[in-house]
Structure formats: C-alpha cells, structure tokens
Amino acid sequence: MYKKKYKPVIHTAILFLTLTVLSCTVQKSGKDKNLTNYVNPFIGTAPLLDSAMIGYTPPKDWRVWAGLVFPGSSVPNAMVQLSPMTKYGSGAGYEYEDTEILSFTHTNKGHWNLCNIPILPVSENAQAPFRSSFTHAEEKASPAYYEVFLKDYRVGVRLSSTLRAGIHEYTYENNEDKRILFDLAKANNNVSDWNIQQEGNTLKGFQRMGGETVFFFAEVSQEIEDVDIHKPGKKEGYALVKLANEGGKTVTLKVGISFVSSENAEENLKQEMGDRTFEDIHRSGQEEWNQLLSQIEIKGGTDKQRELFYSSLYRSFLWPALRSDVNGEFTDAKGEVRKENFNYYTIPSLWDTYRNKDILMGLMRPNLTNDVIKSLIHRGEVTGFIPTFFHGDHGAPFIVGSYFRGIRDFDIEKAYDILLNNAYNEKGPRQFLGEYISKGFISDPDVKNPHVETKGRAGVSKTLEYAYDDYSLSLLAKELGDEKHYQDLQKRSKNYRNVFDKNTYFMRGRLENGDWIDPFNPEYPYYEYMYREGNAWQLSFYVPHDMPGLIDLYGGNEKFEEKLDSLFSTPWNPNYIARNISGFIGQYSHGNQPGHEAPFSYHFIDKPEKSQQVIDNILNNYYGVGEQGLALVGMDDAGEMSSWYVFGALGFYPLSPADTEYLVTVPLFDEIKLNLKGSEELIIKKPNKGRVLKSTVVNGEANKEYFIPHTLLKNGGILEYKTE
C-alpha cells in the first residue's frame, strides 16, 4: 500500500503514557475499574429527528434508519441478546420513542431479523394483544443488564445473560396473579411454525423461520399450574403459563437457546447457569465486559466523549454471534448438524464491518476472530465459496488482513483456494463476475428516468469493491508464491479506473456497450442503480489501495483537493430522499458506509489538518445527538459506525483493511494505553490540546510517514503525537 511521507518542514512529536479512565483522582488497579459505568446501551435507540442533520424532511410517519440498536443484555459476541421489544418489524425491535413493551426476546442484531423466543410476564386479566406501558424513568440498562417496570401488569423485570442463556427475574406486585406469556408466533422474521411443551416446571419448544429453527429450554423457579396453548403453531397463537400461588412474588425464569435442538438448549442452560443466582450471572457478565473494555484505557476528554467512546467500544462487540453449543454442535450452511474443534459464528456483516470493525475485533479478540474465519472457511467447504454479506466479496480483505496481522490458526491454503474460487468462478457470490473479468467494469441497464429504488446492478460500487477485493487477494497470492494470480489480481485491482469519467471527474455508471450513462446527476442517490446506497459524490473517493492513482485521475493534488473540498461543501438536495443515507456534511453522508474512508483522503495530498477538521466534526457532532443525546446519524450496522468512532478517537485508522498499516490522525484523548490481547502495552500521548497534526514519534524516533505499522501495536512501546 502507498505510504505518504510527511512534508520536509515537519517537526517531531511526543505522545505518551496512559492510565485510565474513571473520573477519580486516585488511580485504581485494573480489577477495580468498572468501565461499564461509561457504557450507555440506549445510545442509538432514539430517532434522528433534526431535518438539517438528516438532509431532508422525512415523509409523515417515516423513521430514518438511524441507530437501530438494542438496549438489552448480552455478553460479547454471544448467542443470546435478551432485549425488550417495542415494535416487531423494526430494526432492532426497540425504539426509544415507543411507550409500550411487547415482550423480551433472546436474539438480536439490528437488521430487521431475529428477535426470537418472545416472553413477557403478565397478570391474570391480560388479553391479546399483549403489551404493557412503561416509562424511561423506570428503565435501566448497562452491559449484561436490563431493568424495567411494566405498569399495566405491575411487574418489575430484570434481565441478564450468558453466552447461550438468558435469566429473567420478575417481581409481581400481586402474588396470586402470576402468568408468563410465550408469544412464539412472533419474531422479526416470519414465523412459519412454533411449539411449546411442559415437563414439570420446565418448558421446551422452538420457533421456525424459513430454513432456520431456534430451540429453547426454560426453567421456572415456581410451580407451573397450567399452560394454555392458544392456536398452536399458528400465526395468531401463543402460550400462557399460569404459576401457582406460592413461593413469593419474585419469579426467576432461565432460558437456554440452541440452533440445533431443545436438548442442546437444556445443556447450554445447565452448564452456563446451573444454580447460579441472578446477581452471580450479572456480575459475571459485567466482569467479562470490563476485561474486554479495559484493553483500552483513556485519560482526558469530556464525560460525554468517554461515554461515547466506551459505548462505541461496547457496541463493536455484539456481532458476529455465537452459533455453536456447549457440546460443540452447530447447524451448518446446508442445515446439517456438525461438530468441529472451534466455535462456530454467524457471518460477519462484511459489507459494513470489513472497513474497521473486523480489524478492531482482531486486535482485541484474536482467538474469536480466528474462529470467525474458521466458520467462514467451513461454509466455504460446504458451499464451495467464502460467503459474502450483502455486497462485494469482503471475506478477502478480512481473512487476508487478519492473516497478516498474525491471526493464523487456520488453514490459509484452503482459505486461499476458496477465495480464488470466489474471484474467478462466475457461479459464485460475485455477481456479474463474467462481465467484470471480460470488460474490467460492471454495467447497468439503460433506464429512463431512474429513481432511488430503480433496480440495477450497482455496477460502479461493485467494480470499485471487486477491485479492492482483488487487491486484497493479490497480497495473499504473493505471500503464498502464486505469481500468476498475483499479477492478474494486481491488474484487476486497477479496474476502478474503468468507471472514472474524466469529463465529469466522478465514478460514473456505464452501459453494456461501454457508453457513459446519460443523463447523469452525481447528487442523486440510488440503492442499486450504478451505486449501492449512495451517489457519485460518495463513491468517487473509494480507492483505499491506490490513492496516488486516484489523485492522478483527478489531475493532481490541487484538483483532487478542490474536488474533495466540494464533497464536504456541496449542499445536499433536500428533495433527494433515501432512508438510510443521512448525517450529511455537504454531500458526504456519515450515516452510511460507502464514503467512510473519504474524511482521511486529505492525508494523501499533505493536508492532514483538513482531514482532522472533518474527523473532529464527526466525532463531536454526529454521535449521541438529539434532545436526549441518544441518536446516531445512521445505522450502527453491527458495530461499523461505532468502530469508526473508536478508531477516530484513538488516532489511527485501518484505511486499507488488508494492509497492516494504520493512517494516523489526532487522538481525541490526552493519553491512551492499549493492552491488546496477545500484544505488549502501547502508550499513546498527545501532550497538548492542538488538533493539527505536525508529526509522530515512534519509540523515540521520528516517523516520516502518515502511517504506523501493526508491529507497533503488537510489540508495544510509545507513540507520541506533536500537534498545534
């Protein structure tokens, strides 16, 4: 990857030592630090309402796709996310402005799916549709914990969880009026079948959604008197569990889940919870989060910045989710039960998270990252291809970048063979690969008067992303001595040039015959016509592997700077409405991923101070916004937006995820101490308040580049920033 040198006039720097973060003046040992106190799981749950920040006035009753996160209990990368539901069919099931809770569900992500095994404590006179009002004044949330009071049913609820099980504690005001609803016909996915069976004081069953089934096993601390199953297996059905009038007002419900069987769900529950109390389980979950969060200790900044930092760090480790049981079994890509020598995880949200979140995951949880890669390879062995997520082929930069950062407990030759199949087999996940190989670009149809939702090929986005994926895979080809594929993939990595129109200086769609699509409006957004969830402005700076080549296309530094300035200053047209494109600085949209590399681009023309102005604007004004400070300007997308904040605040960013270098920006905090898993301590210092980067010093030696190597994060030392 290209490394930009500092200007000769640059001075040198200093940066630091770090301690920690709690606001006290007395330094505490790591065991005493409760960094979960800084985490606010409600950030991202509130709606984005400011039309100026949205970029347009939303149509009536339209909720902008912003945040879409859940406030409930989870431990890092768990199978269970136990969270309140206020609206089925919404992004994460919970919307802060809602006033009623419908249930508590056991899986979540924030992509309009999951939200399985809904359960709700109710009173004797409760009737369908079941729901209870609540207030935020009687609601609390922190990592591995959620609490609320259900006003209509007069029940206090506390929730916590382990990797594969959830614990509910219900305190009923009326000891003679205790019921529990299993609302199994509902989830964010369409439920095709469900079942529940009673065995003494336990319950087991499943929810089936298309080709996936979620099984559960539940234990109730009080005697079950009756289970009334209404319309079993039907869409209007539910089960109402009546408890005997004994044992006091507080009921404990423990629920294990599995994607294999109810028997496995029972084993998951017994092994992870057993006879442990609610307090034991909550304390254990909190300790697990503190161990993870304490890998990064910060000093300085405001209370709000510390809250945003640790909340973002927390949010970065909820996905991908565990899918193998305590006995090692999981259901593979073909629906068969398998057992391997690693933990099986969901597919990462690669289109969203390959940019930054998956790198952060590798830095802080390398063993988990290794298992995630093994899970991808396993899917590749079953299907013939490494799976993609939504768009692009970003398993390549994820696996390649992880390998070069030292995560290597997997079969790299096997991974490489499958990734090559992705890159060359037209029957694989790369759509329109034949045209990409033969022409060097992917075309779009000639559509008269296209609109936001016009169906196309997203040819510009695919061409740009495949070119980067090819670059990523070429690095591994070279490492493994495959010169033929290295040369071919390197050549293909320059295909971004084929969608750059030198007449308009934009990445522009082409027709099948090679003509430019006309008429052409670079400001108009599309979901999949020419561009994937963006417009020409937002996609025209995405060449993270060859920024000098991109600058040459623009005609050199001055013209590139002028164009980049225009990206951040050309006003968004409020008549152009796309639900998940929001949070504008000019034409730049921080509310969606496609342009998230653009703020760093000024570095490549020796203007890091201009990058810093944009980055600081985003860090200070585009997270934790709105009246309550609980909104985000776009979807968190499985932690991608949160991870962007984390790297921006730390002062280094993985501009090219396949490469082992990080582009330096000015840290948000005075001191940062990194104790990353499997690495030596790195201390980062920024001794003054200046936000203009002048230079960095690495272990006492002046750094002449805008990049630091991964070896610095691995081997530790001192990174010093000089700013003014």
BELVEN-V510237 format. One record per helix or strand of 2 or more residues. SS is the DSSP state (H for helix, E for strand). FROM is the first residue (numbers start at 1). TO is the last residue. Records with the same first field share a line. If there is no record, write none. Layout:
SS->FROM-TO + FROM-TO
This chain:
H->30-32 + 35-38 + 51-54 + 136-138 + 262-272 + 278-293 + 303-315 + 350-353 + 357-364 + 366-383 + 395-404 + 412-424 + 433-439 + 459-479 + 483-499 + 536-539 + 547-554 + 557-567 + 593-595 + 598-605 + 608-621 + 640-650 + 710-715
E->82-85 + 100-101 + 103-105 + 119-122 + 132-133 + 139-142 + 145-150 + 155-161 + 165-172 + 179-182 + 193-199 + 202-209 + 212-220 + 224-230 + 238-243 + 250-258 + 296-299 + 329-331 + 337-339 + 500-501 + 506-507 + 584-585 + 588-589 + 623-625 + 631-632 + 652-653 + 661-664 + 671-674 + 682-686 + 693-698 + 701-703 + 707-709 + 717-723
